[in-house]
Amino acid sequence: DKECIWVVCGEGAIGLSQLQKPGGKPLPIVQFMQSFPLQVGDRLGEN
């Protein structure tokens, strides 16, 4: 499914159809990935 990415969290996973960088606007996942490609194993959020 190219309309969402699956993020493992706790005991399950959640499909995200939009992502938003701090100070930015929410973007559909396809558009977000064109500007900010993610790889398997990347972490979202603060370090």
KOLLUMDREN-439664 format. One record per residue (C-alpha): residue number from 1; x, y, z. Coordinates in pm, whole numbers, plus 32768, in hexadecimal, padded with zeros to 4 digits. Each point is the difference from the previous one (the first is absolute). Layout:
REM residues N
+-----+------+------+------+
: seq :    x :    y :    z :
+-----+------+------+------+
: NUM :    X :    Y :    Z :
...
+-----+------+------+------+
***
This chain:
REM residues 47
+-----+------+------+------+
: seq :    x :    y :    z :
+-----+------+------+------+
:   1 : 8000 : 8000 : 8000 :
:   2 : 80AA : 8142 : 7F8D :
:   3 : 7EF9 : 80DC : 80A6 :
:   4 : 808A : 7FC4 : 815F :
:   5 : 8131 : 7F8C : 80C0 :
:   6 : 7FEE : 7F09 : 811E :
:   7 : 80A7 : 8061 : 8147 :
:   8 : 8041 : 7EFD : 810E :
:   9 : 7F98 : 807E : 8157 :
:  10 : 7FE0 : 7F42 : 8146 :
:  11 : 7F44 : 7EBF : 7FBD :
:  12 : 7F87 : 8051 : 7EA2 :
:  13 : 8023 : 80E5 : 7ED6 :
:  14 : 7F4C : 8131 : 7F7B :
:  15 : 7FD7 : 806D : 7E96 :
:  16 : 804B : 8170 : 7FC4 :
:  17 : 7F70 : 80AA : 7ECD :
:  18 : 808F : 815A : 8054 :
:  19 : 813A : 8080 : 80AB :
:  20 : 805A : 815C : 8079 :
:  21 : 815C : 8088 : 8045 :
:  22 : 801D : 80FB : 8120 :
:  23 : 7F8E : 8155 : 7F85 :
:  24 : 7F7E : 7F6C : 7EBA :
:  25 : 7EAC : 7FA3 : 7F7C :
:  26 : 7F77 : 7E9D : 7FFC :
:  27 : 8054 : 7F52 : 7EB8 :
:  28 : 7F73 : 7EC6 : 7F62 :
:  29 : 8100 : 7EE9 : 802E :
:  30 : 804E : 7FEC : 7E8B :
:  31 : 8057 : 8174 : 7FF4 :
:  32 : 80C0 : 7FF0 : 814B :
:  33 : 80D4 : 7EDB : 7F85 :
:  34 : 805D : 80BD : 7EC0 :
:  35 : 80A1 : 8114 : 80D2 :
:  36 : 806C : 7F3C : 8134 :
:  37 : 803F : 7E93 : 7FA6 :
:  38 : 7FED : 7F0D : 8124 :
:  39 : 80AF : 7EB2 : 801D :
:  40 : 7FA2 : 7EC7 : 80C1 :
:  41 : 807B : 8034 : 8165 :
:  42 : 7FE6 : 817D : 8001 :
:  43 : 7F6D : 8094 : 813E :
:  44 : 7EF8 : 810F : 8005 :
:  45 : 7FEF : 810E : 8109 :
:  46 : 80FF : 809C : 80E8 :
:  47 : 814B : 7F58 : 8050 :
+-----+------+------+------+
***
